[in-house]
Amino acid sequence: MKTLIAAAAIALAAAGTAAAADAKGNYAVIGLGANTCADYTSAPKEVASIVGVWVQGYMTALNQALPEITDVSGGRNDSQIGDGLYAVCAGKPQMLLADASRELALKLVGGQAPKKAKKAEAPAEAAPALRR
């Protein structure tokens, strides 16, 4: 878990360069972040709250890992964060939720995603299902 937090911190802190967790810029995606934006935007509304919990955990990890940031969400509520994630995902159906969450966090803190950032890689096994 500390490795994942460190990778997230590096990814945000290096906003002007390619985000990297290893020498090749790859990192593991754990949990719901391995689903695509298309999975998220096409899922039933009640799924948004489940994904929201994952995004809150992601942002909490960034808050803890980045010493210069107390609240990456800027005090936004659950609904505003959900709307922001949906907006990021709307035009990028193949983007992983992990990457969309990172892009959202960068927007919320006033940064911009690096143009040459590597995409996260989904685990070899299937991502957890968003629907039952």
N, CA and C atoms as an extended XYZ file, in Angstrom:
396
Properties=species:S:1:pos:R:3:atomname:S:1:resname:S:1:resid:I:1 pbc="F F F"
N         0.819       -1.188        0.000 N   MET     1
C         0.000        0.000        0.000 CA  MET     1
C         0.867        1.257        0.000 C   MET     1
N         1.977        1.240        0.760 N   LYS     2
C         2.851        2.410        0.781 CA  LYS     2
C         3.447        2.663       -0.592 C   LYS     2
N         3.699        1.589       -1.357 N   THR     3
C         4.224        1.747       -2.705 CA  THR     3
C         3.223        2.460       -3.588 C   THR     3
N         1.944        2.100       -3.459 N   LEU     4
C         0.897        2.743       -4.244 CA  LEU     4
C         0.773        4.213       -3.878 C   LEU     4
N         0.830        4.513       -2.597 N   ILE     5
C         0.744        5.903       -2.140 CA  ILE     5
C         1.934        6.698       -2.664 C   ILE     5
N         3.117        6.099       -2.595 N   ALA     6
C         4.312        6.782       -3.100 CA  ALA     6
C         4.195        7.031       -4.593 C   ALA     6
N         3.667        6.052       -5.329 N   ALA     7
C         3.496        6.213       -6.769 CA  ALA     7
C         2.526        7.347       -7.073 C   ALA     7
N         1.441        7.430       -6.305 N   ALA     8
C         0.468        8.505       -6.502 CA  ALA     8
C         1.104        9.862       -6.212 C   ALA     8
N         1.914        9.922       -5.174 N   ALA     9
C         2.580       11.175       -4.823 CA  ALA     9
C         3.540       11.606       -5.914 C   ALA     9
N         4.299       10.657       -6.424 N   ILE    10
C         5.238       10.962       -7.506 CA  ILE    10
C         4.487       11.442       -8.735 C   ILE    10
N         3.381       10.778       -9.042 N   ALA    11
C         2.612       11.130      -10.227 CA  ALA    11
C         2.104       12.563      -10.156 C   ALA    11
N         1.601       12.969       -9.009 N   LEU    12
C         1.102       14.343       -8.883 CA  LEU    12
C         2.235       15.351       -8.732 C   LEU    12
N         3.235       14.998       -7.966 N   ALA    13
C         4.326       15.939       -7.724 CA  ALA    13
C         5.100       16.235       -8.999 C   ALA    13
N         5.136       15.287       -9.915 N   ALA    14
C         5.883       15.462      -11.153 CA  ALA    14
C         4.965       15.918      -12.283 C   ALA    14
N         4.095       16.848      -12.005 N   ALA    15
C         3.086       17.257      -12.976 CA  ALA    15
C         3.673       17.768      -14.286 C   ALA    15
N         4.897       18.220      -14.278 N   GLY    16
C         5.513       18.718      -15.506 CA  GLY    16
C         6.257       17.653      -16.278 C   GLY    16
N         6.401       16.472      -15.721 N   THR    17
C         7.115       15.399      -16.398 CA  THR    17
C         6.236       14.168      -16.459 C   THR    17
N         6.720       13.163      -17.099 N   ALA    18
C         5.939       11.925      -17.184 CA  ALA    18
C         5.788       11.329      -15.791 C   ALA    18
N         4.563       10.965      -15.442 N   ALA    19
C         4.309       10.340      -14.152 CA  ALA    19
C         4.929        8.964      -14.153 C   ALA    19
N         5.549        8.585      -13.041 N   ALA    20
C         6.236        7.307      -13.028 CA  ALA    20
C         6.187        6.653      -11.668 C   ALA    20
N         6.035        5.336      -11.683 N   ALA    21
C         6.141        4.548      -10.471 CA  ALA    21
C         7.373        3.676      -10.544 C   ALA    21
N         7.729        3.234      -11.746 N   ASP    22
C         8.975        2.505      -11.946 CA  ASP    22
C         9.728        3.174      -13.087 C   ASP    22
N        10.857        2.624      -13.438 N   ALA    23
C        11.697        3.244      -14.466 CA  ALA    23
C        10.994        3.357      -15.817 C   ALA    23
N        10.018        2.487      -16.069 N   LYS    24
C         9.297        2.518      -17.336 CA  LYS    24
C         7.993        3.304      -17.258 C   LYS    24
N         7.677        3.856      -16.093 N   GLY    25
C         6.459        4.645      -15.935 CA  GLY    25
C         5.212        3.823      -15.680 C   GLY    25
N         5.363        2.560      -15.313 N   ASN    26
C         4.217        1.694      -15.056 CA  ASN    26
C         3.926        1.606      -13.567 C   ASN    26
N         2.658        1.399      -13.258 N   TYR    27
C         2.263        1.174      -11.872 CA  TYR    27
C         1.020        0.298      -11.847 C   TYR    27
N         0.825       -0.367      -10.726 N   ALA    28
C        -0.311       -1.273      -10.591 CA  ALA    28
C        -1.557       -0.503      -10.181 C   ALA    28
N        -2.677       -0.910      -10.713 N   VAL    29
C        -3.953       -0.335      -10.338 CA  VAL    29
C        -4.686       -1.370       -9.500 C   VAL    29
N        -5.141       -0.940       -8.345 N   ILE    30
C        -5.795       -1.848       -7.413 CA  ILE    30
C        -7.265       -1.460       -7.281 C   ILE    30
N        -8.149       -2.452       -7.391 N   GLY    31
C        -9.568       -2.224       -7.138 CA  GLY    31
C       -10.306       -1.576       -8.282 C   GLY    31
N       -11.278       -0.736       -7.945 N   LEU    32
C       -12.180       -0.156       -8.937 CA  LEU    32
C       -11.474        0.726       -9.963 C   LEU    32
N       -10.306        1.220       -9.640 N   GLY    33
C        -9.565        2.059      -10.570 CA  GLY    33
C        -9.174        1.351      -11.845 C   GLY    33
N        -9.257        0.022      -11.864 N   ALA    34
C        -8.919       -0.753      -13.052 CA  ALA    34
C       -10.063       -0.804      -14.054 C   ALA    34
N       -11.227       -0.307      -13.690 N   ASN    35
C       -12.352       -0.220      -14.621 CA  ASN    35
C       -12.155        0.980      -15.533 C   ASN    35
N       -12.815        0.958      -16.666 N   THR    36
C       -12.707        2.080      -17.601 CA  THR    36
C       -13.766        3.136      -17.304 C   THR    36
N       -13.553        4.297      -17.883 N   CYS    37
C       -14.552        5.361      -17.780 CA  CYS    37
C       -15.873        4.923      -18.406 C   CYS    37
N       -15.819        4.135      -19.480 N   ALA    38
C       -17.058        3.645      -20.103 CA  ALA    38
C       -17.831        2.776      -19.122 C   ALA    38
N       -17.121        1.944      -18.349 N   ASP    39
C       -17.790        1.139      -17.331 CA  ASP    39
C       -18.510        2.045      -16.335 C   ASP    39
N       -17.837        3.113      -15.946 N   TYR    40
C       -18.376        4.042      -14.950 CA  TYR    40
C       -19.566        4.829      -15.489 C   TYR    40
N       -19.408        5.415      -16.670 N   THR    41
C       -20.466        6.281      -17.189 CA  THR    41
C       -21.700        5.507      -17.635 C   THR    41
N       -21.550        4.219      -17.924 N   SER    42
C       -22.698        3.421      -18.345 CA  SER    42
C       -23.325        2.615      -17.205 C   SER    42
N       -22.716        2.668      -16.034 N   ALA    43
C       -23.220        1.907      -14.887 CA  ALA    43
C       -24.440        2.608      -14.284 C   ALA    43
N       -25.260        1.854      -13.542 N   PRO    44
C       -26.407        2.463      -12.864 CA  PRO    44
C       -25.964        3.559      -11.880 C   PRO    44
N       -26.847        4.506      -11.618 N   LYS    45
C       -26.519        5.647      -10.757 CA  LYS    45
C       -25.989        5.255       -9.386 C   LYS    45
N       -26.539        4.189       -8.803 N   GLU    46
C       -26.097        3.795       -7.463 CA  GLU    46
C       -24.629        3.359       -7.441 C   GLU    46
N       -24.086        3.034       -8.598 N   VAL    47
C       -22.675        2.652       -8.685 CA  VAL    47
C       -21.783        3.864       -8.405 C   VAL    47
N       -22.260        5.048       -8.734 N   ALA    48
C       -21.470        6.261       -8.537 CA  ALA    48
C       -21.021        6.411       -7.089 C   ALA    48
N       -21.871        6.049       -6.149 N   SER    49
C       -21.478        6.185       -4.745 CA  SER    49
C       -20.385        5.189       -4.380 C   SER    49
N       -20.413        4.002       -4.984 N   ILE    50
C       -19.367        3.009       -4.727 CA  ILE    50
C       -18.041        3.492       -5.305 C   ILE    50
N       -18.081        3.985       -6.536 N   VAL    51
C       -16.875        4.523       -7.159 CA  VAL    51
C       -16.397        5.744       -6.371 C   VAL    51
N       -17.346        6.538       -5.886 N   GLY    52
C       -16.995        7.713       -5.089 CA  GLY    52
C       -16.182        7.366       -3.862 C   GLY    52
N       -16.503        6.253       -3.223 N   VAL    53
C       -15.738        5.814       -2.053 CA  VAL    53
C       -14.302        5.505       -2.468 C   VAL    53
N       -14.123        4.855       -3.612 N   TRP    54
C       -12.769        4.546       -4.093 CA  TRP    54
C       -12.006        5.842       -4.379 C   TRP    54
N       -12.668        6.795       -5.038 N   VAL    55
C       -12.021        8.070       -5.368 CA  VAL    55
C       -11.652        8.829       -4.093 C   VAL    55
N       -12.525        8.782       -3.090 N   GLN    56
C       -12.204        9.445       -1.816 CA  GLN    56
C       -10.954        8.824       -1.191 C   GLN    56
N       -10.845        7.509       -1.254 N   GLY    57
C        -9.643        6.848       -0.744 CA  GLY    57
C        -8.402        7.261       -1.510 C   GLY    57
N        -8.538        7.358       -2.826 N   TYR    58
C        -7.435        7.795       -3.680 CA  TYR    58
C        -6.992        9.206       -3.282 C   TYR    58
N        -7.960       10.097       -3.127 N   MET    59
C        -7.631       11.483       -2.779 CA  MET    59
C        -7.095       11.595       -1.352 C   MET    59
N        -7.597       10.781       -0.441 N   THR    60
C        -7.075       10.766        0.922 CA  THR    60
C        -5.612       10.344        0.921 C   THR    60
N        -5.286        9.338        0.101 N   ALA    61
C        -3.889        8.899       -0.002 CA  ALA    61
C        -3.011       10.033       -0.521 C   ALA    61
N        -3.514       10.791       -1.491 N   LEU    62
C        -2.745       11.927       -1.999 CA  LEU    62
C        -2.572       12.990       -0.917 C   LEU    62
N        -3.643       13.245       -0.155 N   ASN    63
C        -3.549       14.223        0.939 CA  ASN    63
C        -2.451       13.832        1.919 C   ASN    63
N        -2.356       12.555        2.206 N   GLN    64
C        -1.358       12.074        3.157 CA  GLN    64
C         0.040       12.086        2.552 C   GLN    64
N         0.150       11.757        1.282 N   ALA    65
C         1.459       11.591        0.656 CA  ALA    65
C         2.088       12.909        0.194 C   ALA    65
N         1.293       13.893       -0.093 N   LEU    66
C         1.820       15.158       -0.608 CA  LEU    66
C         1.906       16.188        0.517 C   LEU    66
N         3.105       16.488        0.975 N   PRO    67
C         3.250       17.370        2.135 CA  PRO    67
C         2.736       18.788        1.918 C   PRO    67
N         2.739       19.271        0.687 N   GLU    68
C         2.319       20.651        0.450 CA  GLU    68
C         0.814       20.799        0.223 C   GLU    68
N         0.082       19.695        0.252 N   ILE    69
C        -1.360       19.734        0.018 CA  ILE    69
C        -2.089       19.118        1.202 C   ILE    69
N        -3.045       19.861        1.760 N   THR    70
C        -3.850       19.346        2.867 CA  THR    70
C        -5.085       18.645        2.353 C   THR    70
N        -5.730       19.215        1.317 N   ASP    71
C        -6.961       18.638        0.783 CA  ASP    71
C        -6.988       18.809       -0.724 C   ASP    71
N        -6.637       17.746       -1.439 N   VAL    72
C        -6.578       17.793       -2.897 CA  VAL    72
C        -7.951       18.104       -3.497 C   VAL    72
N        -9.018       17.805       -2.769 N   SER    73
C       -10.358       18.082       -3.284 CA  SER    73
C       -10.744       19.549       -3.148 C   SER    73
N        -9.965       20.316       -2.407 N   GLY    74
C       -10.284       21.719       -2.219 CA  GLY    74
C       -11.589       21.935       -1.475 C   GLY    74
N       -11.980       20.960       -0.656 N   GLY    75
C       -13.203       21.078        0.122 CA  GLY    75
C       -14.476       20.744       -0.643 C   GLY    75
N       -14.324       20.207       -1.828 N   ARG    76
C       -15.517       19.860       -2.609 CA  ARG    76
C       -16.249       18.692       -1.970 C   ARG    76
N       -17.566       18.679       -2.125 N   ASN    77
C       -18.361       17.600       -1.538 CA  ASN    77
C       -18.401       16.398       -2.482 C   ASN    77
N       -19.006       15.306       -1.999 N   ASP    78
C       -19.069       14.062       -2.775 CA  ASP    78
C       -19.698       14.274       -4.148 C   ASP    78
N       -20.759       15.038       -4.190 N   SER    79
C       -21.464       15.272       -5.446 CA  SER    79
C       -20.585       16.027       -6.444 C   SER    79
N       -19.884       17.028       -5.969 N   GLN    80
C       -19.002       17.806       -6.845 CA  GLN    80
C       -17.849       16.950       -7.370 C   GLN    80
N       -17.298       16.096       -6.513 N   ILE    81
C       -16.217       15.211       -6.948 CA  ILE    81
C       -16.752       14.224       -7.978 C   ILE    81
N       -17.943       13.677       -7.722 N   GLY    82
C       -18.563       12.761       -8.680 CA  GLY    82
C       -18.827       13.420      -10.020 C   GLY    82
N       -19.325       14.644       -9.989 N   ASP    83
C       -19.574       15.388      -11.228 CA  ASP    83
C       -18.265       15.626      -11.975 C   ASP    83
N       -17.210       15.935      -11.222 N   GLY    84
C       -15.901       16.161      -11.836 CA  GLY    84
C       -15.356       14.903      -12.496 C   GLY    84
N       -15.498       13.766      -11.812 N   LEU    85
C       -15.030       12.502      -12.383 CA  LEU    85
C       -15.830       12.165      -13.635 C   LEU    85
N       -17.126       12.372      -13.581 N   TYR    86
C       -17.968       12.100      -14.746 CA  TYR    86
C       -17.536       12.982      -15.915 C   TYR    86
N       -17.258       14.244      -15.653 N   ALA    87
C       -16.832       15.163      -16.714 CA  ALA    87
C       -15.515       14.716      -17.339 C   ALA    87
N       -14.575       14.259      -16.515 N   VAL    88
C       -13.297       13.759      -17.036 CA  VAL    88
C       -13.551       12.535      -17.899 C   VAL    88
N       -14.408       11.639      -17.426 N   CYS    89
C       -14.665       10.371      -18.118 CA  CYS    89
C       -15.512       10.507      -19.374 C   CYS    89
N       -16.351       11.520      -19.437 N   ALA    90
C       -17.344       11.620      -20.509 CA  ALA    90
C       -16.742       11.492      -21.911 C   ALA    90
N       -15.626       12.096      -22.165 N   GLY    91
C       -15.029       12.051      -23.499 CA  GLY    91
C       -13.883       11.071      -23.640 C   GLY    91
N       -13.663       10.248      -22.622 N   LYS    92
C       -12.511        9.342      -22.641 CA  LYS    92
C       -12.924        7.948      -22.177 C   LYS    92
N       -13.727        7.257      -22.959 N   PRO    93
C       -14.293        5.982      -22.506 CA  PRO    93
C       -13.274        4.898      -22.178 C   PRO    93
N       -12.117        4.901      -22.806 N   GLN    94
C       -11.126        3.850      -22.561 CA  GLN    94
C       -10.176        4.161      -21.404 C   GLN    94
N       -10.243        5.384      -20.871 N   MET    95
C        -9.369        5.762      -19.759 CA  MET    95
C        -9.731        4.955      -18.517 C   MET    95
N        -8.722        4.504      -17.783 N   LEU    96
C        -8.981        3.811      -16.524 CA  LEU    96
C        -9.433        4.825      -15.477 C   LEU    96
N       -10.273        4.384      -14.549 N   LEU    97
C       -10.729        5.273      -13.475 CA  LEU    97
C        -9.550        5.791      -12.659 C   LEU    97
N        -8.487        5.007      -12.523 N   ALA    98
C        -7.294        5.477      -11.806 CA  ALA    98
C        -6.711        6.706      -12.493 C   ALA    98
N        -6.609        6.664      -13.823 N   ASP    99
C        -6.080        7.805      -14.571 CA  ASP    99
C        -7.048        8.986      -14.531 C   ASP    99
N        -8.340        8.700      -14.620 N   ALA   100
C        -9.345        9.767      -14.561 CA  ALA   100
C        -9.320       10.446      -13.192 C   ALA   100
N        -9.135        9.665      -12.136 N   SER   101
C        -9.066       10.222      -10.780 CA  SER   101
C        -7.839       11.101      -10.630 C   SER   101
N        -6.720       10.674      -11.211 N   ARG   102
C        -5.497       11.481      -11.171 CA  ARG   102
C        -5.707       12.792      -11.926 C   ARG   102
N        -6.319       12.700      -13.114 N   GLU   103
C        -6.584       13.906      -13.891 CA  GLU   103
C        -7.496       14.860      -13.126 C   GLU   103
N        -8.523       14.312      -12.482 N   LEU   104
C        -9.426       15.130      -11.678 CA  LEU   104
C        -8.671       15.796      -10.534 C   LEU   104
N        -7.847       15.038       -9.829 N   ALA   105
C        -7.083       15.602       -8.708 CA  ALA   105
C        -6.189       16.735       -9.182 C   ALA   105
N        -5.537       16.557      -10.326 N   LEU   106
C        -4.687       17.614      -10.870 CA  LEU   106
C        -5.503       18.871      -11.187 C   LEU   106
N        -6.688       18.675      -11.751 N   LYS   107
C        -7.552       19.831      -12.042 CA  LYS   107
C        -7.976       20.533      -10.757 C   LYS   107
N        -8.292       19.748       -9.725 N   LEU   108
C        -8.767       20.334       -8.478 CA  LEU   108
C        -7.689       21.141       -7.765 C   LEU   108
N        -6.429       20.765       -7.933 N   VAL   109
C        -5.343       21.518       -7.295 CA  VAL   109
C        -4.753       22.564       -8.238 C   VAL   109
N        -5.346       22.693       -9.429 N   GLY   110
C        -4.917       23.739      -10.351 CA  GLY   110
C        -3.804       23.336      -11.279 C   GLY   110
N        -3.438       22.066      -11.300 N   GLY   111
C        -2.400       21.593      -12.207 CA  GLY   111
C        -3.005       21.041      -13.476 C   GLY   111
N        -2.151       20.659      -14.369 N   GLN   112
C        -2.616       20.024      -15.593 CA  GLN   112
C        -1.867       18.720      -15.768 C   GLN   112
N        -2.553       17.724      -16.274 N   ALA   113
C        -1.938       16.423      -16.482 CA  ALA   113
C        -0.801       16.553      -17.493 C   ALA   113
N         0.314       15.891      -17.239 N   PRO   114
C         1.402       15.944      -18.215 CA  PRO   114
C         0.972       15.303      -19.525 C   PRO   114
N         1.415       15.877      -20.634 N   LYS   115
C         0.991       15.373      -21.937 CA  LYS   115
C         1.586       14.007      -22.246 C   LYS   115
N         2.752       13.704      -21.716 N   LYS   116
C         3.401       12.446      -22.036 CA  LYS   116
C         3.295       11.420      -20.915 C   LYS   116
N         2.379       11.614      -19.990 N   ALA   117
C         2.231       10.669      -18.879 CA  ALA   117
C         1.812        9.306      -19.407 C   ALA   117
N         2.395        8.272      -18.862 N   LYS   118
C         2.016        6.909      -19.224 CA  LYS   118
C         0.685        6.590      -18.583 C   LYS   118
N        -0.070        5.725      -19.220 N   LYS   119
C        -1.346        5.293      -18.664 CA  LYS   119
C        -1.106        4.184      -17.663 C   LYS   119
N        -1.997        4.089      -16.717 N   ALA   120
C        -1.942        2.989      -15.767 CA  ALA   120
C        -2.263        1.703      -16.506 C   ALA   120
N        -1.796        0.601      -15.968 N   GLU   121
C        -2.088       -0.686      -16.571 CA  GLU   121
C        -3.028       -1.463      -15.672 C   GLU   121
N        -4.112       -1.945      -16.264 N   ALA   122
C        -5.062       -2.754      -15.514 CA  ALA   122
C        -4.403       -4.082      -15.164 C   ALA   122
N        -4.806       -4.674      -14.049 N   PRO   123
C        -4.233       -5.967      -13.688 CA  PRO   123
C        -4.592       -7.029      -14.716 C   PRO   123
N        -3.808       -8.115      -14.748 N   ALA   124
C        -4.031       -9.184      -15.720 CA  ALA   124
C        -5.424       -9.787      -15.567 C   ALA   124
N        -5.865       -9.956      -14.320 N   GLU   125
C        -7.220      -10.483      -14.135 CA  GLU   125
C        -8.216       -9.348      -14.332 C   GLU   125
N        -9.451       -9.718      -14.500 N   ALA   126
C       -10.489       -8.727      -14.769 CA  ALA   126
C       -10.642       -7.761      -13.603 C   ALA   126
N       -11.017       -6.546      -13.930 N   ALA   127
C       -11.291       -5.542      -12.901 CA  ALA   127
C       -12.546       -5.954      -12.137 C   ALA   127
N       -12.686       -5.496      -10.902 N   PRO   128
C       -13.902       -5.821      -10.156 CA  PRO   128
C       -15.122       -5.291      -10.899 C   PRO   128
N       -16.181       -6.045      -10.888 N   ALA   129
C       -17.393       -5.640      -11.608 CA  ALA   129
C       -18.040       -4.436      -10.937 C   ALA   129
N       -18.527       -3.520      -11.746 N   LEU   130
C       -19.233       -2.360      -11.232 CA  LEU   130
C       -20.717       -2.663      -11.073 C   LEU   130
N       -21.176       -3.709      -11.692 N   ARG   131
C       -22.598       -4.074      -11.617 CA  ARG   131
C       -22.730       -5.454      -11.037 C   ARG   131
N       -23.879       -5.736      -10.480 N   ARG   132
C       -24.157       -7.076       -9.947 CA  ARG   132
C       -25.121       -7.792      -10.851 C   ARG   132
